[in-house]
Amino acid sequence: MYIITIPILADMKGGLPGRATNSCTQGLGKKSSIFIQIQSTGAHQYCPHCLGLRTGRWARLTFKIVLSYHGGSFDGWQKQPGLNTVQGVIERSLANFVDENKVQLLKDKGLPVEGSVVVAGRTDKGVTALQQVCAFSTWRKDIKSRDIEEAINGAVPRNLIVRSVSEVSRAFHPNFSAKWRHYFYILPLNDWEGGEQGSESGQDAENFRCNENTDEQRIGCDECNVDTVKDLINDYKDEHENGKKPRTFSIIRVNQLLQQLEGKLLSYKMFARDTKASRNVGPPTQCFVYHARAAEVRLPCSDHGEGRKVMCVELVANRFLRKMVRVLVATSVREAAAGADEDALIKLMDATCRRATAPPAPPDGLCLVDVGYAEFDSQYCLIPKD
């Protein structure tokens, strides 16, 4: 280790030379071979960090990448062997921008030379993203934003596109720096033949299909007590064997159910799936929902003269647990069909088993609209508040 001692004759207040040695290691990585000693009373004007010089890990360039991709063309975001994932495509396309030290390290380990990115939130297979955010860091100084954009766009020109690339502070992290996430779910509805078409008349709940016996629904039920499971099984039998299963739901009721979530910090562990045991209790399960609304709209469609009728669910929160959006959508439809009270979703948060909430809605209708790094502003929401 090299020790550099810099004498300072006097501090800015005109004091006498200080004999004490003050050390500043801000901005120096753990592996740095330089240690700065400043002989003064707290002076930092010769410190590389305080002078704005990049040292250690702060010498890396970090690029913020905003992407759009079609969920049906990929096997989700997270890289997995043998699967066509968004992360896999991105990291392979960044191989030419990896610095020499990392290239050698990867080769020594017998690994392919690829870039490494971190993301704001991993999307499941089938989920589309309008503005996903990830970041790439490198020690190479010759890399430009344009180079990264062209490399990624050239990898999958039809199913994935880069919206923007910009150099950002090394402190930027797509996930931890984000203040909110914005999701939109589109559910096609049946256009009833004859009778009133409005949302007040109800929509066909059968058009919203979820397999009641999927593994997704069973996950997390090991914490259930026996009586709870028996009650839920009996309710299920009553609905299906005795013909009591509701067949229609009101979009107005779905909207009322979702509105109860706004402006509250709540535990959504009953609405999550596939979470680690260590993240099933306490703060890791808590989310603050800024906006939760549902509305009926008609989308232009070539085989429907008046457009296709759909229900849109819009959710904005500081964070979302795994599959939380899809479970919220499915559960709100189920509760609306059953004529539940407006606080039904709130009450379900006190359940002891995840069977109390519905299986996740299909991923095809879900879109990650945006990730925000400034304070949330409701003017950017697609479904306005009343």
C-alpha positions as CSV (number, residue, x, y, z in Angstrom):
1,M,0.0,0.0,0.0
2,Y,1.3,3.5,-0.9
3,I,0.9,6.2,1.8
4,I,0.8,9.7,0.6
5,T,1.2,12.4,3.2
6,I,0.1,16.0,2.3
7,P,1.0,18.8,4.7
8,I,-1.5,21.6,5.1
9,L,-0.1,24.8,6.6
10,A,-3.4,26.1,8.0
11,D,-7.1,25.4,7.9
12,M,-9.6,27.8,6.2
13,K,-10.2,29.6,9.5
14,G,-6.6,30.7,9.8
15,G,-5.7,28.3,12.6
16,L,-2.2,27.1,13.4
17,P,-0.8,24.0,11.5
18,G,-2.2,20.9,12.9
19,R,0.0,18.0,13.9
20,A,-2.7,15.4,14.1
21,T,-3.1,13.2,11.0
22,N,-6.6,12.9,9.6
23,S,-7.3,10.1,7.1
24,C,-10.0,10.2,4.5
25,T,-10.8,7.0,2.6
26,Q,-14.1,8.1,1.1
27,G,-14.5,7.0,-2.5
28,L,-11.6,4.5,-2.2
29,G,-12.5,0.9,-2.9
30,K,-11.5,-1.9,-0.5
31,K,-8.8,-3.0,-3.0
32,S,-7.3,0.4,-3.5
33,S,-3.5,0.6,-3.1
34,I,-3.5,4.3,-2.2
35,F,-4.2,5.7,1.3
36,I,-4.3,9.5,1.7
37,Q,-3.1,11.1,4.9
38,I,-3.8,14.8,5.5
39,Q,-1.9,16.7,8.1
40,S,-4.3,19.3,9.2
41,T,-7.4,19.9,11.3
42,G,-10.0,18.1,9.3
43,A,-8.9,19.5,5.9
44,H,-10.1,17.4,2.9
45,Q,-9.1,19.6,0.0
46,Y,-6.5,17.2,-1.3
47,C,-8.7,14.1,-0.9
48,P,-9.5,12.5,-4.3
49,H,-13.1,11.9,-3.3
50,C,-13.5,15.5,-2.1
51,L,-11.9,16.8,-5.3
52,G,-14.4,14.9,-7.4
53,L,-11.9,12.4,-8.7
54,R,-13.1,8.9,-9.4
55,T,-11.2,6.2,-7.6
56,G,-11.8,2.5,-6.9
57,R,-15.3,1.3,-7.8
58,W,-16.3,4.9,-8.3
59,A,-14.1,5.0,-11.4
60,R,-16.6,2.7,-13.2
61,L,-19.1,4.1,-15.8
62,T,-22.7,3.3,-15.1
63,F,-25.3,3.4,-17.8
64,K,-29.1,3.5,-17.3
65,I,-30.9,1.6,-19.9
66,V,-34.7,1.9,-20.5
67,L,-36.2,-1.0,-22.5
68,S,-39.5,-2.1,-24.0
69,Y,-40.1,-5.8,-24.8
70,H,-43.0,-8.1,-25.7
71,G,-43.5,-10.6,-22.9
72,G,-44.8,-13.4,-25.1
73,S,-41.5,-13.5,-26.9
74,F,-39.4,-14.3,-23.9
75,D,-39.3,-16.7,-21.0
76,G,-39.3,-13.9,-18.4
77,W,-36.6,-11.5,-17.4
78,Q,-34.2,-13.6,-15.3
79,K,-31.5,-15.4,-17.1
80,Q,-31.9,-19.2,-17.0
81,P,-29.9,-21.9,-18.8
82,G,-31.5,-23.0,-22.1
83,L,-34.2,-20.3,-22.0
84,N,-34.7,-17.2,-24.1
85,T,-34.8,-14.5,-21.4
86,V,-34.6,-10.7,-21.6
87,Q,-31.6,-10.6,-19.2
88,G,-29.8,-13.2,-21.2
89,V,-30.3,-11.3,-24.5
90,I,-29.2,-8.0,-22.9
91,E,-26.1,-9.4,-21.3
92,R,-24.9,-11.3,-24.4
93,S,-25.3,-8.1,-26.4
94,L,-23.0,-6.2,-24.0
95,A,-20.1,-8.7,-24.3
96,N,-18.0,-6.3,-26.3
97,F,-18.2,-3.7,-23.6
98,V,-16.8,-5.8,-20.7
99,D,-13.4,-4.5,-19.4
100,E,-10.3,-6.6,-19.8
101,N,-9.9,-7.7,-16.2
102,K,-13.4,-9.1,-16.1
103,V,-12.9,-10.8,-19.5
104,Q,-9.9,-12.6,-18.3
105,L,-11.6,-13.6,-15.0
106,L,-14.6,-15.1,-16.9
107,K,-12.2,-17.0,-19.3
108,D,-10.3,-18.4,-16.3
109,K,-13.5,-19.7,-14.9
110,G,-14.6,-21.2,-18.2
111,L,-17.6,-18.8,-18.4
112,P,-18.9,-17.0,-21.5
113,V,-17.9,-13.4,-21.8
114,E,-21.1,-11.4,-21.1
115,G,-22.0,-8.1,-19.6
116,S,-23.8,-8.0,-16.2
117,V,-26.9,-5.9,-15.6
118,V,-29.2,-5.2,-12.6
119,V,-32.9,-4.5,-13.1
120,A,-35.6,-2.5,-11.4
121,G,-37.9,-5.5,-11.2
122,R,-37.9,-9.0,-12.8
123,T,-40.9,-9.7,-14.9
124,D,-42.4,-13.2,-15.3
125,K,-42.8,-15.1,-18.5
126,G,-45.5,-13.5,-20.6
127,V,-45.4,-10.1,-18.9
128,T,-44.7,-7.1,-21.3
129,A,-42.7,-4.0,-20.3
130,L,-43.2,-0.6,-21.8
131,Q,-40.4,1.0,-19.8
132,Q,-38.2,-1.4,-17.9
133,V,-35.0,0.0,-16.4
134,C,-31.7,-1.8,-16.0
135,A,-28.1,-0.6,-15.4
136,F,-24.7,-1.7,-16.8
137,S,-21.3,-0.8,-15.3
138,T,-17.9,-1.0,-16.9
139,W,-14.4,0.3,-16.3
140,R,-13.8,1.0,-20.0
141,K,-13.7,4.7,-20.7
142,D,-14.3,4.4,-24.5
143,I,-17.9,3.3,-24.2
144,K,-20.7,5.7,-25.3
145,S,-24.4,5.5,-24.7
146,R,-25.0,5.2,-28.5
147,D,-22.8,2.0,-28.6
148,I,-24.9,0.3,-26.0
149,E,-28.2,1.2,-27.6
150,E,-27.1,-0.1,-31.0
151,A,-25.7,-3.3,-29.6
152,I,-28.9,-4.2,-27.8
153,N,-31.3,-3.1,-30.6
154,G,-29.3,-5.3,-33.0
155,A,-29.7,-8.4,-30.8
156,V,-33.5,-8.8,-31.0
157,P,-34.7,-6.1,-33.5
158,R,-38.4,-7.1,-33.5
159,N,-39.2,-8.1,-29.9
160,L,-37.1,-5.7,-27.8
161,I,-36.1,-2.1,-28.2
162,V,-34.0,0.4,-26.3
163,R,-35.9,3.6,-25.4
164,S,-32.9,5.4,-24.1
165,V,-29.4,5.0,-22.7
166,S,-27.8,7.6,-20.4
167,E,-24.7,7.7,-18.2
168,V,-25.6,8.1,-14.6
169,S,-24.0,8.4,-11.2
170,R,-22.3,5.2,-9.9
171,A,-24.7,5.5,-6.9
172,F,-27.7,4.8,-9.2
173,H,-29.4,1.4,-8.7
174,P,-32.4,0.5,-10.8
175,N,-34.1,-1.3,-8.0
176,F,-33.1,0.5,-4.8
177,S,-33.2,4.0,-6.3
178,A,-36.7,3.6,-7.6
179,K,-39.6,5.3,-5.7
180,W,-42.5,3.7,-7.5
181,R,-43.5,1.1,-10.1
182,H,-46.5,1.4,-12.4
183,Y,-48.4,-1.6,-13.7
184,F,-51.4,-2.0,-16.0
185,Y,-53.5,-5.1,-16.4
186,I,-55.9,-5.6,-19.4
187,L,-58.6,-8.2,-19.1
188,P,-60.8,-8.9,-22.2
189,L,-64.5,-9.1,-21.4
190,N,-67.4,-10.8,-23.1
191,D,-69.7,-8.6,-25.1
192,W,-73.1,-9.8,-24.1
193,E,-75.7,-10.5,-26.8
194,G,-78.7,-8.5,-25.9
195,G,-79.3,-6.7,-22.7
196,E,-77.3,-3.8,-21.2
197,Q,-73.6,-3.7,-22.0
198,G,-72.5,-1.3,-19.2
199,S,-70.2,-2.3,-16.3
200,E,-73.1,-2.0,-13.8
201,S,-74.8,-5.0,-15.3
202,G,-71.8,-7.2,-14.6
203,Q,-69.3,-9.1,-16.7
204,D,-68.7,-12.8,-17.2
205,A,-66.4,-14.0,-14.4
206,E,-65.9,-17.2,-16.4
207,N,-63.9,-15.2,-19.0
208,F,-61.3,-14.8,-16.3
209,R,-59.9,-18.3,-16.0
210,C,-57.5,-19.5,-13.3
211,N,-56.7,-23.1,-12.4
212,E,-57.9,-23.5,-8.8
213,N,-55.5,-26.4,-8.3
214,T,-52.3,-24.9,-9.7
215,D,-49.0,-25.2,-7.8
216,E,-48.9,-21.4,-7.6
217,Q,-52.0,-21.5,-5.4
218,R,-50.5,-24.2,-3.1
219,I,-47.3,-22.3,-2.5
220,G,-47.1,-20.7,1.0
221,C,-49.9,-22.9,2.4
222,D,-47.5,-24.9,4.6
223,E,-48.1,-22.2,7.3
224,C,-51.9,-22.9,7.2
225,N,-53.6,-24.5,10.2
226,V,-55.8,-27.6,9.5
227,D,-59.1,-25.9,10.4
228,T,-58.4,-23.0,7.9
229,V,-57.7,-25.5,5.1
230,K,-60.8,-27.4,5.9
231,D,-63.0,-24.3,5.8
232,L,-61.5,-23.2,2.5
233,I,-62.1,-26.7,1.0
234,N,-65.7,-26.7,2.2
235,D,-66.2,-23.2,0.7
236,Y,-64.7,-24.4,-2.6
237,K,-67.1,-27.4,-2.7
238,D,-70.1,-25.3,-2.0
239,E,-69.2,-23.0,-4.8
240,H,-68.5,-25.7,-7.4
241,E,-70.6,-28.7,-6.5
242,N,-73.7,-26.8,-5.5
243,G,-73.6,-24.4,-8.3
244,K,-73.0,-21.4,-6.1
245,K,-70.0,-20.1,-8.0
246,P,-70.7,-16.5,-9.1
247,R,-70.6,-16.0,-12.8
248,T,-70.6,-12.2,-13.2
249,F,-68.8,-9.3,-11.6
250,S,-69.1,-5.5,-11.5
251,I,-66.2,-3.5,-12.7
252,I,-67.5,-0.7,-10.4
253,R,-67.2,-3.1,-7.5
254,V,-63.6,-4.1,-8.5
255,N,-62.7,-0.4,-8.6
256,Q,-64.2,0.1,-5.1
257,L,-62.3,-2.8,-3.7
258,L,-59.0,-1.6,-5.1
259,Q,-59.5,2.0,-3.9
260,Q,-59.3,0.8,-0.3
261,L,-55.6,0.1,-0.8
262,E,-54.6,3.6,-1.7
263,G,-52.5,5.7,0.7
264,K,-51.8,2.8,3.1
265,L,-48.7,0.9,4.1
266,L,-49.9,-2.7,4.3
267,S,-48.5,-6.2,4.4
268,Y,-49.2,-8.0,1.1
269,K,-47.7,-11.4,2.0
270,M,-51.1,-13.1,1.4
271,F,-51.0,-11.7,-2.2
272,A,-47.5,-12.9,-2.9
273,R,-46.2,-16.1,-4.4
274,D,-42.9,-17.9,-4.6
275,T,-41.3,-15.7,-1.9
276,K,-38.4,-16.8,0.3
277,A,-39.2,-17.7,3.9
278,S,-37.0,-14.9,5.2
279,R,-39.1,-12.4,3.3
280,N,-42.5,-13.6,4.4
281,V,-42.7,-11.5,7.6
282,G,-42.1,-7.9,8.7
283,P,-41.0,-5.0,6.5
284,P,-40.1,-7.1,3.4
285,T,-43.8,-7.8,2.9
286,Q,-45.0,-4.2,3.3
287,C,-45.9,-2.0,0.3
288,F,-47.4,1.5,-0.1
289,V,-49.9,1.7,-2.8
290,Y,-50.3,5.2,-4.4
291,H,-52.9,4.4,-7.0
292,A,-55.3,1.4,-7.4
293,R,-58.1,1.7,-9.9
294,A,-60.2,-0.3,-12.4
295,A,-62.2,0.9,-15.4
296,E,-64.0,-0.4,-18.5
297,V,-62.7,0.8,-21.9
298,R,-63.0,-0.2,-25.5
299,L,-59.9,-0.9,-27.5
300,P,-59.8,-0.6,-31.3
301,C,-59.9,-4.1,-32.8
302,S,-60.1,-5.1,-36.5
303,D,-62.7,-7.8,-35.9
304,H,-64.9,-5.7,-33.6
305,G,-66.5,-2.6,-35.2
306,E,-67.0,-0.8,-31.9
307,G,-63.8,-2.1,-30.4
308,R,-63.1,-4.8,-27.9
309,K,-64.5,-4.3,-24.4
310,V,-61.8,-4.8,-21.7
311,M,-61.4,-4.1,-18.0
312,C,-58.2,-2.2,-17.1
313,V,-56.6,-2.4,-13.7
314,E,-54.0,0.2,-12.8
315,L,-51.6,-0.1,-9.8
316,V,-48.8,2.1,-8.7
317,A,-46.8,1.3,-5.5
318,N,-43.4,1.9,-4.1
319,R,-42.8,-1.8,-4.6
320,F,-44.5,-5.1,-5.5
321,L,-44.0,-8.6,-4.2
322,R,-43.6,-11.5,-6.5
323,K,-46.8,-12.0,-8.5
324,M,-48.6,-9.6,-6.3
325,V,-50.2,-7.6,-9.1
326,R,-51.6,-10.7,-10.7
327,V,-53.0,-12.1,-7.5
328,L,-54.5,-8.7,-6.6
329,V,-56.3,-8.5,-10.0
330,A,-57.6,-12.1,-9.7
331,T,-58.7,-11.7,-6.1
332,S,-60.5,-8.4,-6.7
333,V,-62.5,-10.0,-9.6
334,R,-63.3,-13.0,-7.4
335,E,-64.4,-10.8,-4.5
336,A,-66.4,-8.5,-6.8
337,A,-68.2,-11.5,-8.3
338,A,-69.1,-12.7,-4.8
339,G,-70.5,-9.3,-3.8
340,A,-67.9,-8.8,-1.1
341,D,-67.7,-5.7,1.1
342,E,-65.4,-2.8,-0.1
343,D,-62.8,-3.7,2.6
344,A,-62.6,-7.4,1.5
345,L,-59.0,-7.1,0.2
346,I,-57.9,-5.4,3.5
347,K,-59.5,-8.2,5.5
348,L,-57.7,-10.9,3.4
349,M,-54.4,-9.4,4.6
350,D,-55.1,-10.9,8.0
351,A,-55.5,-14.4,6.6
352,T,-53.1,-17.2,7.7
353,C,-53.0,-19.0,4.4
354,R,-52.4,-17.9,0.8
355,R,-55.3,-20.1,-0.3
356,A,-57.4,-17.2,1.0
357,T,-56.4,-15.2,-2.1
358,A,-57.0,-16.2,-5.7
359,P,-54.4,-17.9,-8.0
360,P,-52.4,-15.3,-10.0
361,A,-54.2,-13.9,-13.1
362,P,-52.6,-15.0,-16.4
363,P,-49.4,-13.0,-17.2
364,D,-50.4,-12.2,-20.7
365,G,-52.5,-9.2,-19.7
366,L,-49.9,-7.6,-17.5
367,C,-47.6,-4.7,-18.5
368,L,-44.9,-2.8,-16.6
369,V,-45.7,0.7,-17.7
370,D,-42.9,2.6,-16.0
371,V,-40.5,2.8,-13.1
372,G,-40.1,6.2,-11.3
373,Y,-37.1,7.8,-9.7
374,A,-38.8,11.1,-8.7
375,E,-41.8,11.6,-6.4
376,F,-45.0,10.0,-7.6
377,D,-47.4,12.3,-9.5
378,S,-50.9,11.0,-10.2
379,Q,-51.2,13.1,-13.4
380,Y,-49.2,10.3,-15.1
381,C,-51.9,7.7,-14.3
382,L,-54.1,6.4,-17.1
383,I,-57.2,5.9,-15.0
384,P,-58.0,9.3,-13.2
385,K,-59.2,9.5,-9.7
386,D,-62.8,10.5,-9.1
